[in-house]
Amino acid sequence: MAKPDNRADNQAHLQEHIDHTLANLREAEDYLDEHAREITTEEKQRIEAKNDRRQESIKSFIAEKKDEAQQ
């Protein structure tokens, strides 16, 4: 049996996703700051690309949270 669609806590869940993604982004930035000279260019680019995707995800989460607030 399928669960009913309960959207009451969507904003809270979205905020948790935002907070978690921001924490990962900051952790990766700190890692780059501390180890930039020790890692390969390829690894640095991979981390930076992942952080770019994280920033896009955060923007999407924020937009979705605003939509939820209007409903």
URMOHU-V540267 format. One line per field, one symbol per residue. ss: DSSP state (a for helix, b for strand, c for the rest). Layout:
# URMOHU-V540267
ss->???
This chain:
# URMOHU-V540267
ss->cccccccccaaaaaaaaaaaaaaaaaaaaaaaaaacccccaaaaaaaaaaaaaaaaaaaaaaaaaaaaaac
